[in-house]
Amino acid sequence: MAKLILTQEVAGLGTDGDVVEVKNGYARNYLLPRGFATVWTKGGEKQVESLQASRAARAAASLEDAQAQAQKLQSATVRIDRKAGEEGRLFGAVQAADVAEAIEAAGLGTVSKRQVTLPAHIKAVGHHEAQVRLHDEVVATVALQVVAAKDSKK
């Protein structure tokens, strides 16, 4: 087992500043090369304390911002245009990145694709929902309207 310090949030594992133990292969092949973690050392304890202190300061300030953004997201419907067949079946699926881009394009704030959770694969035109984790304590449900894009042939 490898003992690591997370440098950013990793779904299902922890947030920045957490000390975690993971299998060696997961650490060596995924977390360390992508910069999601650093190797834990005795000197790293000071780094952990500073990361946790900065996270606590940001969390207090961002909780109010997250609640305000959650209200905006829950009161709006985000439109996503996709190529679709005759029966409304999409060519491909709507991904979390597509939802994040549509939220930003609608002027509802900036979210990353890692904050977006889709309950199921969206492969058809219609109304759907997505969850957006804005803060540890704030999750907004966003209404999505997936529509067939008009072909613009040039």
C-alpha positions in Angstrom: 0.0 0.0 0.0 1.2 3.5 -0.8 0.6 6.5 1.5 -0.2 9.6 -0.5 -1.3 13.2 0.0 -4.1 14.3 -2.5 -3.4 17.6 -4.2 -6.9 17.8 -5.7 -10.3 16.2 -5.3 -10.5 12.6 -6.5 -14.0 11.1 -6.7 -14.5 8.3 -4.2 -11.2 8.9 -2.6 -11.0 12.3 -1.0 -10.3 16.0 -1.4 -7.1 18.0 -1.5 -5.0 17.7 1.6 -6.3 14.3 2.6 -3.8 11.6 3.4 -4.9 8.3 1.9 -3.6 4.8 1.5 -4.1 3.2 -1.9 -2.7 0.2 -3.8 0.8 0.7 -5.3 -0.4 0.3 -8.9 -3.2 2.9 -8.5 -0.7 5.4 -7.1 2.0 4.7 -9.6 -0.1 4.5 -12.7 -2.9 6.9 -12.1 -2.6 9.3 -9.2 1.0 10.3 -9.3 1.4 10.8 -13.1 -1.7 12.9 -13.4 -0.6 15.1 -10.4 -3.6 14.2 -8.3 -1.3 13.2 -5.4 2.2 13.4 -4.0 4.1 10.9 -1.9 3.6 11.2 1.8 6.6 12.2 3.8 7.2 13.4 7.3 7.8 16.9 5.9 4.6 16.5 3.9 2.6 16.8 7.1 3.2 20.6 7.0 2.0 20.6 3.5 -1.2 18.8 4.6 -1.8 21.3 7.3 -1.5 24.2 5.0 -3.7 22.6 2.3 -6.4 21.9 4.9 -6.2 25.4 6.3 -6.6 27.0 2.9 -9.4 24.6 2.1 -11.3 25.5 5.2 -10.9 29.2 4.4 -12.1 28.7 0.9 -15.0 26.5 2.0 -16.4 29.2 4.4 -16.4 31.8 1.7 -17.5 29.6 -1.2 -20.5 28.0 0.7 -22.6 31.2 0.2 -21.5 31.5 -3.4 -22.4 27.8 -4.1 -25.8 28.2 -2.5 -26.5 31.2 -4.7 -25.3 29.4 -7.9 -27.4 26.3 -6.9 -30.5 28.5 -6.8 -29.8 29.8 -10.3 -29.1 26.4 -11.7 -32.2 24.8 -10.2 -34.5 27.6 -11.5 -33.2 27.3 -15.1 -33.4 24.7 -17.9 -30.2 24.1 -19.8 -30.5 23.4 -23.5 -28.2 21.0 -25.3 -28.3 20.7 -29.1 -27.2 17.3 -30.5 -27.4 15.5 -33.8 -30.3 13.0 -33.6 -31.9 10.4 -35.9 -35.6 10.3 -36.9 -36.8 8.7 -33.7 -35.0 11.1 -31.4 -32.1 8.9 -30.7 -28.8 10.8 -30.4 -25.7 10.0 -32.4 -23.5 9.5 -29.3 -24.4 10.4 -25.8 -24.4 13.6 -23.8 -21.4 13.6 -21.5 -20.6 15.5 -18.3 -18.3 17.9 -20.2 -21.2 18.7 -22.6 -23.4 19.7 -19.6 -20.7 21.8 -18.1 -20.2 23.7 -21.4 -24.0 24.2 -21.8 -24.2 25.6 -18.2 -21.4 28.1 -19.0 -23.0 29.0 -22.4 -26.3 29.7 -20.7 -24.6 32.2 -18.4 -25.2 30.2 -15.2 -21.7 30.2 -14.0 -18.6 28.0 -14.5 -18.5 24.3 -13.5 -16.1 21.6 -14.3 -17.0 18.3 -15.8 -15.9 16.6 -12.6 -18.6 18.4 -10.7 -21.3 17.1 -13.0 -22.9 13.7 -12.4 -25.3 12.2 -14.9 -27.7 9.5 -13.4 -27.7 7.5 -16.6 -26.4 7.8 -20.2 -28.4 10.4 -22.1 -28.9 8.9 -25.5 -32.3 10.4 -26.5 -33.9 13.8 -27.1 -36.0 15.0 -24.2 -36.0 16.3 -20.7 -33.3 14.9 -18.3 -31.6 15.8 -15.1 -28.0 16.1 -13.9 -26.5 16.7 -10.4 -23.9 19.4 -10.0 -21.7 19.3 -6.8 -20.9 22.9 -6.2 -19.6 22.5 -2.6 -19.2 19.6 -0.2 -22.6 20.6 1.3 -24.4 21.9 -1.9 -25.6 19.8 -4.8 -27.9 21.3 -7.4 -30.2 19.4 -9.7 -30.1 20.9 -13.2 -32.9 20.4 -15.7 -31.6 19.5 -19.2 -33.5 19.8 -22.4 -31.8 17.8 -25.1 -33.0 18.8 -28.6 -32.2 17.6 -32.1 -29.8 20.1 -33.8 -30.8 21.5 -37.1 -28.4 20.5 -39.8 -26.6 23.6 -41.3 -25.1 22.4 -44.6 -22.7 24.7 -46.2 
